Amino acid sequence: MDRLLDSPGVNGVALIDAVTGLTYCTAGDIAEAGDGPEVSEFAALIAERLGAAGADGELESVVTTSTKRHQVLFSVVRPGGDPLILAAGLDRDRANMALALRSLGDRAAEVLA
């Protein structure tokens, strides 16, 4: 998890059970990554609304922005268990969003290794 903090502007990351909201591990500023139950409820709500709107497939990622930060949620599929969410908080002034998304997305599967 600490390697995820190497991405430019990433302040904190958390690995969260998508169903229960249980936070399995964190690195950096945990408040920046988000609260486990709130993150899982938010992702479930978005997936539900997308399904109601006719979108096909599973939720892959969510990006939320504010004037000071970005929050990124990535779905991490694990064999034989509920999906996980990799949540990351980014400093908007320091983060290159495209680079951070690519880096976090590439490393999302590594968190299970």
FENURJO-V991457 format. One record per run of one state. SS is the DSSP state (A for helix, B for strand, O for the rest). FROM is the first residue (numbers start at 0). LEN is the number of residues. Records with the same first field share a line. If there is no record, write none. Layout:
SS = FROM-LEN  FROM-LEN
This chain:
O = 0-1  6-3  17-5  28-1  33-2  52-8  65-3  76-7  91-5  112-1
A = 1-5  29-4  35-17  96-16
B = 9-8  22-6  60-5  68-8  83-8
